[in-house]
Amino acid sequence: MRDITAVKDNIVESMNSIFAFSLARTNNATEAEDLSQQIITELLSSAQSLRDINAFYGWMWSVAKNTYGKYSRKRAKERSIQSGYDIDFIDSDDFYGSYGGMNTFIFDKSSVEDEIILKEDTNLLKRELSLLAYKYREAVVKYYLEDKSCAQISEELSVTVETVKHLLFKARKILKEGINMNREFGEKSYKPGIFRINKWVQKYSHNIHEIDQLFNTRKMPGNIMLSAYYTPLTTEEISMELGVAAPYLEDEIKILLKHGLLKQLQNGRYQTNLFIYTTACNEDIMLKTKDLFKKYAQKLTSFVDGKLSEVKDLIFKNDDVSQNKLRWFITHFVLWHGSCKSQEDVEMPPLETGGTGYLWGHNHEREDGHGFKGIYGKMGSERYSGWVHASNYMLLEKCQSNIGHNPKVNDFLLAAAHKKFDDFTPDEIAQYLQWDFIEKDGDSYKSLCNVMTQAQYDKLCEMCSDAVNEIRSLLSETITVITKVMENHAPAAIKEHCRPLAGVNTDGMADIIEDLVEDGYLIIPKQHEFLTIYTVI
């Protein structure tokens, strides 16, 4: 060939692949370097034999395999002489030998060096089998390992005989290509990523707990989500990224598809079907919104302090309530009604688990003392008139009981507000006394949770309306900013999720509270106290 320069350039570009080929067969860096050098030397010395540069890679791998065969013969003789023992090779009835016609594209078992090469390629074949998609893997295993006919496989897989033949043909092609391919496990195979799920549920379904359980106890579902977030991946590609064989991934993928967390594309690839707040995205949002929230925090303190005595007379007239508790109560009330309550009137999309709402993810652990453990806007009771509101700020975790969708707790808080305890056992009352939900009040008990009537609640809404409207205006401004940031960080396939999710982003509300705590305006009490939980009767 005239253009030797082009051959040399291709050899230089392929050095990493040649070394990976050598390392996969020697499992020793020093030997791999030695083998790589021999392959490159052989390529350079026989470059004139390549007539068409377009056939370079097929020629290169042919030279590499032949060089490896020579290398293996030499190494086998050296080891045999040094050890004085015969080398132990795999039996002819071993896994690979069962493949009959399939070893026509590898090697015949006719000599010592072929035994060595066969053993290496057996491992490669097992690797490729572990990566095959389900339909191909089932056909291959049944035909070559279980010795079943195409007709039997057709019946078991509920497909035509022609389809079985096509699956076998396609599988052989995939296996052959894969064996000649340089594969590398992804970072998540040895360093699993962090994934946690979050949600805003409008109409609640108890099946939503299935989603929490899916990610709280296992690493694999979350890492599938992270792997297929920016780029759609096949099962094979996910398998290599996670370092997990395809048969163990398939059930996890089915569960994620069932819950609508993953979607299957037409080309056999999967992509994550929800927005993930990455660390970079969160930092970008914080950078772009912190000044807006600080500006409103300053306005909010002026409004709250102007309402302290008025709110005390309305809600806590006969109670010895501290200035700090009043500040917490009014500040949170305004933030909740300005930031989140408006979402109650927005129709949210149905969830696969039932109910309506939004799901999203995070690729990092929750920061200590930041954000929410849960927000529960309006929890009613079948036994008692009224409802419970609970916002569980993380920074109040040690001084305020976290309340979730627990009907028994809701019933008790409303029963305490009504001073009706007939439905509760002495042990239950003792437990709630210990948790500081109630305290002794003469012959009865009274609720330590903030209590107001519906009329008082309506009056409080009226008193705070100006501040609430102002925060809604701020919210509209921040939603626009947050949406743009999210769209910059989102894959194209889920950009449509950004605008509605920005509308239910509660981090700004938590950021304002945390700024006020940091400035000393709001104080976290050392004793147990209800600050951002109240009942309306």
C-alpha positions in Angstrom: 0.0 0.0 0.0 1.3 3.4 -0.9 -0.1 5.5 2.0 1.9 3.9 4.9 1.3 7.1 6.9 -2.4 6.5 7.1 -1.8 3.0 8.5 0.6 4.3 11.1 -1.8 7.0 12.2 -4.5 4.4 12.6 -2.2 2.2 14.6 -1.3 5.1 16.9 -5.0 5.9 17.4 -5.7 2.2 18.2 -3.0 1.8 20.9 -5.4 2.0 23.8 -7.7 -0.6 22.2 -4.7 -2.9 21.5 -3.6 -2.6 25.1 -7.1 -3.3 26.4 -7.2 -6.4 24.1 -3.9 -7.6 25.5 -4.9 -6.9 29.1 -8.2 -8.8 28.8 -6.1 -11.9 27.7 -3.2 -11.7 30.0 -4.7 -10.1 33.2 -1.3 -8.7 33.9 -0.2 -5.1 33.0 3.4 -6.1 32.3 2.5 -9.0 30.1 -0.1 -6.8 28.4 2.5 -4.2 27.6 4.8 -6.9 26.2 2.0 -8.4 24.0 0.9 -4.9 22.9 4.4 -4.1 21.8 4.6 -7.4 19.8 1.2 -6.7 18.1 2.2 -3.1 17.1 5.6 -4.4 15.8 3.8 -7.0 13.7 1.3 -4.4 12.4 4.1 -2.0 11.4 6.2 -4.8 9.7 3.3 -6.1 7.7 1.7 -2.7 6.9 2.6 -3.2 3.2 0.2 -6.2 3.0 -2.9 -4.0 3.7 -4.3 -3.0 0.3 -7.3 -1.0 1.4 -7.2 1.5 4.4 -11.0 0.9 4.8 -10.2 -2.7 5.8 -7.8 -1.5 8.5 -9.6 -2.6 11.6 -10.5 -6.1 10.4 -6.8 -6.5 9.4 -5.6 -5.1 12.7 -7.6 -7.6 14.8 -6.6 -10.5 12.6 -2.9 -9.6 13.2 -3.6 -9.1 16.9 -5.2 -12.6 17.3 -2.4 -14.3 15.3 0.2 -12.5 17.4 -1.6 -13.5 20.5 -1.6 -17.1 19.4 2.2 -17.0 18.9 2.6 -15.3 22.2 0.4 -17.9 24.0 2.4 -20.8 22.5 5.6 -19.3 23.7 4.3 -18.5 27.2 2.7 -22.0 27.5 6.0 -23.7 26.7 7.9 -21.5 29.2 5.5 -22.2 32.0 5.4 -25.9 31.2 9.2 -26.1 31.4 9.4 -24.0 34.5 6.7 -25.9 36.5 7.4 -29.4 35.3 3.6 -30.0 35.2 1.1 -30.3 32.4 -1.2 -27.2 32.0 -4.8 -27.8 33.2 -7.2 -26.7 30.5 -11.0 -26.7 30.3 -12.6 -30.0 29.4 -14.0 -30.6 25.9 -17.5 -30.9 27.5 -17.2 -27.5 29.3 -19.6 -24.7 28.7 -18.1 -23.4 25.5 -17.8 -26.8 23.9 -21.5 -27.2 24.2 -22.0 -24.5 21.7 -21.3 -26.7 18.7 -21.5 -24.5 15.6 -20.8 -21.3 17.6 -17.1 -22.0 18.0 -16.6 -21.9 14.3 -16.0 -18.2 14.7 -13.5 -18.6 17.4 -10.9 -21.4 17.4 -10.7 -25.2 17.0 -9.4 -27.2 20.0 -6.5 -28.8 18.3 -3.4 -27.6 20.2 -2.1 -26.1 23.4 -2.1 -22.6 22.2 -5.7 -23.0 20.9 -6.7 -24.3 24.4 -5.4 -21.1 25.9 -7.1 -18.9 23.4 -10.3 -20.9 23.7 -10.3 -20.5 27.5 -9.9 -16.7 27.1 -12.7 -16.5 24.5 -14.9 -18.7 26.6 -14.8 -16.0 29.3 -15.5 -13.4 26.6 -18.5 -15.4 25.4 -19.9 -15.8 28.9 -19.5 -12.0 29.3 -21.4 -11.3 26.1 -24.1 -13.8 27.0 -24.6 -11.9 30.3 -25.2 -8.7 28.2 -27.6 -10.1 25.7 -31.1 -8.8 25.7 -33.7 -11.2 27.1 -35.3 -12.3 23.8 -31.9 -13.2 22.3 -30.5 -14.8 25.4 -33.5 -17.0 25.9 -33.2 -18.3 22.3 -29.5 -18.9 22.6 -29.7 -20.7 25.9 -32.6 -22.9 24.9 -31.0 -23.9 21.6 -27.3 -24.3 22.4 -27.4 -25.2 26.1 -30.7 -26.9 26.6 -30.5 -28.6 23.1 -34.0 -27.7 22.1 -35.3 -27.5 18.6 -36.5 -24.3 16.9 -40.1 -25.7 17.1 -39.8 -26.3 20.8 -38.4 -22.8 21.4 -41.1 -21.4 19.2 -43.8 -22.9 21.4 -42.1 -21.9 24.7 -41.6 -18.3 23.6 -44.9 -18.0 21.8 -43.3 -16.9 18.6 -43.0 -18.4 15.1 -40.2 -20.8 14.1 -38.9 -18.2 11.6 -38.7 -15.7 14.5 -36.6 -18.1 16.5 -34.2 -18.6 13.6 -34.0 -14.8 13.2 -33.2 -14.5 17.0 -30.5 -17.1 16.8 -28.9 -15.5 13.7 -29.0 -12.1 15.2 -27.7 -13.3 18.6 -24.7 -15.0 16.9 -23.9 -11.8 15.1 -24.2 -9.8 18.3 -22.0 -12.3 20.3 -19.4 -12.3 17.6 -19.2 -8.5 17.4 -19.1 -8.3 21.2 -16.3 -10.7 21.6 -14.1 -8.6 19.3 -15.1 -5.4 21.1 -13.2 -3.6 23.8 -15.6 -3.2 26.7 -15.1 -1.3 29.9 -17.3 -1.2 33.0 -18.6 2.2 33.9 -17.8 4.1 37.1 -21.1 3.0 38.8 -19.8 -0.6 38.7 -17.5 0.2 41.6 -18.9 3.6 42.8 -22.7 3.5 42.9 -24.3 6.9 42.5 -26.7 8.5 45.1 -30.3 8.7 44.1 -33.3 9.7 46.2 -36.9 10.3 45.2 -39.1 13.2 46.1 -42.7 14.0 45.4 -45.5 16.5 45.6 -48.8 14.6 45.8 -52.1 16.3 45.5 -54.5 13.3 45.7 -52.9 10.8 47.9 -52.6 7.0 47.2 -51.1 4.6 49.6 -49.5 2.8 46.7 -47.1 5.8 46.5 -45.1 4.1 49.3 -44.0 1.5 46.7 -41.9 4.2 45.1 -40.3 5.1 48.4 -39.5 1.5 49.2 -38.1 1.0 45.7 -35.3 3.5 46.3 -34.9 3.5 50.1 -33.6 0.0 50.4 -31.7 -0.7 47.1 -29.0 0.9 45.0 -29.7 -0.6 41.6 -33.0 1.1 40.7 -31.6 4.6 41.4 -28.4 3.9 39.5 -30.4 2.7 36.5 -32.2 6.0 36.6 -29.0 8.0 36.9 -27.3 6.0 34.0 -30.1 6.5 31.6 -30.8 10.2 32.5 -28.9 12.2 29.9 -28.5 9.5 27.2 -31.0 6.7 26.3 -29.3 3.3 26.9 -29.9 -0.3 26.0 -30.0 -3.1 28.6 -26.5 -4.0 27.4 -25.2 -0.5 28.0 -26.8 -0.2 31.4 -25.3 -3.6 32.2 -21.8 -2.3 31.4 -22.3 0.9 33.2 -23.4 -0.8 36.4 -21.3 -3.9 36.1 -24.4 -6.1 36.5 -25.4 -8.9 34.2 -28.6 -8.3 32.1 -30.7 -11.0 33.7 -30.5 -9.2 37.1 -31.3 -5.8 35.5 -34.4 -6.8 33.6 -36.7 -7.2 36.6 -35.6 -3.8 37.9 -36.2 -2.2 34.6 -39.8 -3.7 34.4 -40.6 -2.2 37.9 -39.3 1.2 36.8 -41.4 1.0 33.6 -44.5 0.0 35.6 -44.2 3.1 37.8 -43.6 5.4 34.8 -40.1 6.3 36.1 -38.4 4.9 33.0 -39.7 4.9 29.4 -38.9 2.6 26.6 -38.0 4.1 23.3 -38.6 2.6 19.8 -34.9 1.7 19.3 -34.8 -0.7 22.3 -33.3 2.0 24.6 -34.5 3.2 27.9 -34.5 6.7 29.3 -35.3 8.2 32.7 -38.7 9.7 32.7 -38.4 12.3 35.5 -36.3 15.4 36.3 -33.2 14.9 38.5 -31.9 17.8 40.5 -28.1 17.4 40.1 -25.7 19.1 42.4 -24.7 21.5 39.6 -28.4 22.3 39.0 -29.1 23.0 42.7 -26.0 25.2 43.0 -27.1 27.1 39.9 -30.7 27.6 41.2 -29.3 28.8 44.6 -27.0 31.3 42.9 -29.7 32.7 40.7 -32.4 33.0 43.5 -30.6 33.7 46.8 -30.8 37.5 46.4 -34.5 37.3 45.6 -35.2 35.3 48.7 -33.0 37.4 51.0 -34.9 40.5 49.8 -38.2 39.1 50.7 -37.0 37.7 54.0 -36.2 41.3 55.0 -39.7 42.5 54.0 -41.3 39.5 55.8 -39.8 40.3 59.2 -41.2 43.8 59.1 -44.7 42.4 58.3 -44.5 39.7 60.9 -43.4 42.0 63.8 -46.3 44.4 62.9 -48.8 41.5 63.3 -47.5 39.9 66.5 -50.0 41.4 69.0 -52.9 41.1 66.6 -52.3 37.4 65.9 -51.8 36.7 69.6 -55.2 38.3 70.4 -56.8 36.3 67.6 -55.3 32.8 68.1 -53.5 32.7 71.4 -55.4 35.2 73.6 -55.5 33.0 76.7 -52.1 31.3 76.2 -48.7 32.3 77.5 -47.0 32.2 74.1 -43.5 33.5 73.4 -42.5 36.1 70.8 -40.4 33.4 69.0 -43.4 31.0 68.7 -45.5 33.8 67.3 -42.8 34.7 64.8 -42.5 31.1 63.7 -46.3 30.7 63.4 -46.9 33.8 61.4 -43.8 33.5 59.2 -44.6 30.0 58.2 -48.3 30.7 57.7 -47.5 33.5 55.2 -44.9 31.4 53.4 -47.1 28.4 53.1 -50.1 30.3 51.8 -47.9 32.3 49.4 -45.7 29.5 48.1 -47.6 26.3 48.3 -51.3 26.6 49.1 -52.0 28.0 45.7 -50.9 24.6 44.3 -53.9 22.9 45.9 -56.1 24.4 43.2 -53.9 23.3 40.3 -54.9 20.0 38.6 -51.8 17.8 38.7 -51.2 14.8 36.4 -52.1 11.2 37.4 -49.4 9.0 38.8 -48.9 5.4 37.8 -49.3 4.4 41.5 -52.6 6.2 41.7 -53.4 9.7 42.9 -52.1 12.8 41.3 -48.9 14.8 41.6 -45.3 15.1 40.5 -42.2 13.0 41.1 -38.6 14.0 40.8 -35.1 12.9 41.9 -31.9 14.1 43.4 -28.4 12.7 42.8 -27.0 13.7 46.2 -27.7 13.1 49.9 -30.0 15.6 51.7 -28.0 18.3 53.5 -28.3 18.1 57.2 -30.9 20.6 58.5 -31.9 21.8 55.0 -35.2 21.7 53.3 -38.2 19.6 54.4 -38.9 16.1 55.7 -42.4 16.5 54.4 -45.2 19.1 53.9 -48.8 18.0 54.5 -51.2 20.7 53.5 -54.6 19.6 54.7 -55.2 16.3 56.4 -58.7 15.6 57.5 -60.3 13.0 59.8 -63.2 10.7 59.5 -63.9 10.9 63.3 -63.5 14.6 64.1 -64.4 17.8 62.3 -61.5 19.8 61.1 -58.0 19.2 59.5 -54.3 19.2 60.3 -51.5 21.2 58.6 -47.9 20.0 59.1 -44.7 21.4 57.6 -41.7 19.4 58.9 -38.7 21.6 58.3 -35.5 19.6 58.7 -33.9 22.1 61.0 -36.9 21.6 63.5 -36.5 17.9 63.5 -35.2 17.7 67.0 -37.7 20.0 68.6 -41.0 19.4 66.7 -42.6 16.0 66.0 -42.5 15.1 62.3 -46.1 14.3 61.3 -46.9 12.6 58.0 -50.0 10.9 56.5 -50.9 9.0 59.6 -54.6 8.9 60.2 -54.2 7.9 63.8 -52.0 10.9 64.6 -54.4 13.2 62.7 -57.3 11.8 64.7 -55.5 12.3 68.0 -54.5 15.9 67.2 -58.1 16.8 66.3 -59.4 14.9 69.3 -57.1 16.9 71.5 -58.2 20.1 69.9 -61.9 19.1 70.6 -60.8 17.8 74.1 -62.3 14.4 73.3 -60.3 11.4 74.3 -62.9 8.6 74.7 -61.6 6.7 71.7 -58.0 6.4 73.1 -56.6 3.9 75.5 -54.7 5.0 78.7 -51.5 3.7 77.0 -52.1 5.8 73.9 -52.7 8.9 76.0 -49.5 8.2 78.0 -47.6 7.9 74.8 -48.9 11.3 73.5 -48.1 12.9 76.8 -44.5 11.6 76.5 -44.3 13.0 72.9 -45.6 16.4 74.2 -48.7 16.3 72.0 -50.8 17.1 75.0 -50.5 18.2 78.6 -52.6 17.7 81.7 -55.3 20.4 82.2 -57.3 19.8 85.4 -59.3 16.6 85.0 -58.7 16.5 81.2 -55.9 17.3 78.7 -55.2 20.1 76.3 -53.4 20.1 72.9 -50.0 21.6 72.7 -50.4 21.9 69.0 -51.6 25.3 67.7 -55.4 25.2 67.5 -57.8 27.6 65.8 -61.4 27.6 64.6 -62.3 27.9 61.0 -63.5 31.4 61.7 -60.1 32.3 63.2 -58.3 30.7 60.3 -60.4 32.7 57.8 -59.7 35.9 59.7 -55.9 35.2 59.8 -55.9 34.6 56.0 -57.5 38.0 55.6 -55.0 39.7 57.9 -52.0 38.2 56.0 -53.5 38.7 52.5 -51.1 41.5 51.5 -48.0 39.6 52.5 -49.3 36.4 50.9 -50.0 38.2 47.6 -46.5 39.7 47.7 -44.9 36.3 48.1 -47.0 34.9 45.3 -45.6 37.7 43.1 -42.1 36.7 44.2 -42.9 33.1 43.5 -43.9 33.9 39.9 -40.6 35.7 39.4 -38.6 32.9 40.9 -40.5 30.2 39.0 -39.4 31.9 35.7 -35.7 31.9 36.9 -35.8 28.3 38.2 -37.5 27.0 35.1 -34.7 28.5 32.9 -32.0 26.9 35.1 -33.7 23.5 35.1 -34.1 23.6 31.3 -30.4 24.3 30.9 -29.6 21.2 33.0 -32.3 18.9 31.7 -32.1 16.3 28.9 -34.2 17.4 25.9 -36.7 14.6 26.4 -37.9 15.9 29.8 -37.6 19.7 29.4 -41.4 19.8 29.5 -41.3 18.6 33.2 -39.3 21.7 34.2 -42.0 24.4 34.3 -44.6 22.5 36.5 -41.8 21.2 38.8 -40.5 24.7 39.3 -44.0 25.7 40.5 -43.9 23.1 43.3 -40.3 23.7 44.3 -40.4 24.4 48.1 -36.7 24.9 48.6 -37.1 28.7 48.4 -39.6 28.6 51.2 -37.1 26.6 53.3 -34.3 28.9 52.3 -36.1 32.0 53.6 -36.8 30.2 56.9 -33.1 29.1 57.1 -31.9 32.7 56.4 -34.1 34.0 59.2 -32.7 31.4 61.6 -29.2 32.2 60.6 -29.9 35.9 61.2 -31.2 35.2 64.6 -34.8 36.4 63.9 -36.2 32.9 64.4 -34.8 30.7 67.1 -34.8 26.9 67.2 -36.0 26.0 70.8 -34.2 23.5 72.9 -37.4 22.0 74.2 -40.2 20.3 72.2 -42.6 22.8 70.7 -45.1 22.9 67.9 -44.1 25.8 65.6 -45.3 25.0 62.1 -48.0 22.5 62.8 -51.6 23.5 63.5 -55.1 22.2 63.6 -58.3 23.9 62.4 -61.6 22.8 64.0 
